[in-house]
Amino acid sequence: MDGTQFTSRTRTTCPYCGVGCGIIATRHGDGLVNIEGDPNHPANYGRLCSKGSALAETMFLDDRLLHPEIDGARVSWDTALDRVAGTFTETIRKYGPDSVAFYVSGQFLTEDYYVANKLMKGFIGTANIDTNSRLCMASSVAGHNRAFGEDVVPASYEDLELADLVVLVGSNLAWCHPVLFQRIMAEKERRPGMRLVVIDPRRTVTAGAADLHLPIAPDGDAALFNGLLRHLDETGNLDRDYIAAHTAGFDAALSAAQASDLAGLPASTGLDRADIETFFSWAGDTQKLVTIYSQGVNQSSCGTDKVNAIINVHLATGRLGRPGMGPFSVTGQPNAMGGREVGGLANQLAAHMRIEDAADRETVQSFWKSPVIADKPGLKAVDLFDAIAAGRIKAIWIMATNPVDSLPRSWAVEDALKNCPFVVVSDNVRHTDTARHAHVLLPATAWSEKDGTVTNSERRISRQRSFMPAPGDARHDWWALKEVAHRMGWGEAFDFTSPSEIYREHAALSGFRNDGKRAFDISWHARIGDIAYEQMKPVQWPLRDKAADAIRSGQDGAPFVAGRLNHFVAVAPPGRPATGTGLVLNTGRIRDHWHTMTRTGKSATLSAHYAEPFIALHPADAAGAGITEAGLVRVSGGGEEIVLRALVTDRQRPGNCFVPMHWTDQYASGGRVGRVLDCSVDPFSGQPALKNGHVAVAPFKGAWYGFAVLAARPERIDAGYWAVARTAAGWRIEMAGDAGTPDWQTFAESLFGEPRKEAGWTAYEDHASGQFRYAYVSAGRLIGAVYFSPSPVGVSRSWAAAQLGQEVLGTSMLAGRGGLDQPDPGPTVCACFSIGANQIRAAQKEHGCRSVEDIGACLGAGTNCGSCKSEIRALIEEWPTREAAE
Ligand code: SF4
């Protein structure tokens, strides 16, 4: 067998969302990798979404950080680690342990997280370690702790399929947890009586598939669920036996719910009375009810109260811990749950122990045999960066995250890092908006090279396995941490040589002095051997004394720990904010990108769905501000401004707008939404209200607009506005300028590097109309085409991008669209098969396709990962209106 015939198959997990899908990665001898869903993994049973399916496209080493650097110069690991350990030691000596911090990530594996937390809380002696999971689900953690006495998720994915009513609150599940949505929709197809209610200010594609969509006003959720609690009481739908046997605090919670009048609910929620009544009646009549909630609940200044208002309803009806029932927080990140288990948040200790509890502190300290233990909560993410700005934190180590792009007031985060005396960044990407502020850069391994465990939203621990060698000098994060610990004098406590050793210690701590007091207990794995760890199958906790799948914690609805009670929390909903303060800004994910695009931005397939940062606006708001569809928009807030493409849609509530969280300075001149987000935080969880900013909008009046497709990414784009996205054979670039008119040909050529010298070119220049078009062909193949116009450029983007690298005549590119034999596919809907909206519309018109299945049979769209099915359904629903118009 020669080298190219070699193949290896590795079972691992997806690095993106908290669904935690199992993946089989097949590595071929020629270097190619195939990704498919693992049919045996209980999270996905073989399914994957568009992001998981495209993972193989994201594994090339372009822009990888391959070597340690100090002040931009390559150094050895020893030199870099000595600098990190030496500077942290010296800073602590001079200013005390609270002068240093770690900021880590839900992308960490549990083993990385465990070592970071142990080093900071048990040896450095401060709890100044927080994680980007603070931005994702900290309100759920706080709500769980208040209700259950511990951060426990009392449901499993199987419950979604066993439920008769699934309620999604603040969750665009079809885009953000697509495989869970696919599981629900498959069950709904099998059992049409199953109902889906979506509570979301936006009419998302998820809402489009619901039996009932409640377009709630921002932060109206607590009032709605308080109202539901009151309604259930008044209609005799409470489980009094459960309340008496297993709970405390019911009277106060009910009395808080009774403080508001049901008649006032339309005003406090922004919902129609009839819709509220339908929802209440379905919730009253349906025993098997699961309420899924995510960032729309958590990312709020009253997120923790919203979580408890939801849990109150489940406690009052005894609907939890039993098949098809339960409140269910689904996490955004692949290992947010693992981080919670090791105490990765600044206000937690390891293994679900409490930092405020002296006995818990003593338990952890004796287990670690550590010289010290943090005795008070550390700084939560937003406060942490404020403390850097104030000079109180003088050394920070940021690992596997990009806070300059993900935190609100990103300009302040950037200023804080600029002024921080010592910034260390561990990442696998060389150029990020955070990395440019690092004094020391440490090259980390990436997904496919890392090895350890992750825990998904249903408490299921899975192995993330390595199947590629680490490139350059890249090393695992746990290794870098333990090397620094050694250099700071704590070698014995950090003598780890493998992730399995760390996992065993983590499992042992979970069972240490536990005796059934803490639900998080995986001590069955405290003595897991290296081979068993390597072969570990996905398993749910608790895992105390046998390797059995737990399915749901707190069996039969009883509290998770014997002798504990579940607690109601009296919730006082916030008043409706005054109007007239601009638009409410909601931020979130789109279907095909992930976080700050460091991985998904490498994929042409994933970059085709939305190739530019955008703002979704209601038509009335757009018209009021003089903004037109596909025009550019100046968005201002907190004294800052960004520029985005307008997407005018009645899917938005009037007065509300939506901007995706993904774009950074690496992909657009002004797409970083954190720059205009100046929001408050939840008082219990410290989670910022990333769905409740306030902005003003105005048209960006471009003096000129440009569009280009280029084989190579330009090093520099001299335009007031630009956005770049990958295509199969290069890049597509949108541009605009609000002043002056450049020399068009010189400007077009400035976008090229070396290949331009070899290329021939063709031009169309019309000074009267202001249309200037240039095409560049080298060795008979297109290497670039650049278009300028005084108004937004009318060129078929997908057609132009598809011509890159092809044998074309330069003159044929100047028209900006294909001939009749090359119809414009339109904006991409199905990423897997590159099917555009125009092709779907044509299939409706010309082939009589009237269902998602018809479109699948005709075009293939929606038949692979299925992530686009909701958008295909939306296009089909438009058909009668369009047909009448045509
Ligand atoms: Fe990955 Fe998609 Fe599964 Fe989430 S739903 S884990 S992004 S494949």
Residues whose N, C-alpha, C, O or C-beta is under 5 A from the ligand:
A	BS01	SF4	C14 Y16 C17 V19 G20 C21 L48 C49 K51 G52 H177 P178 V179
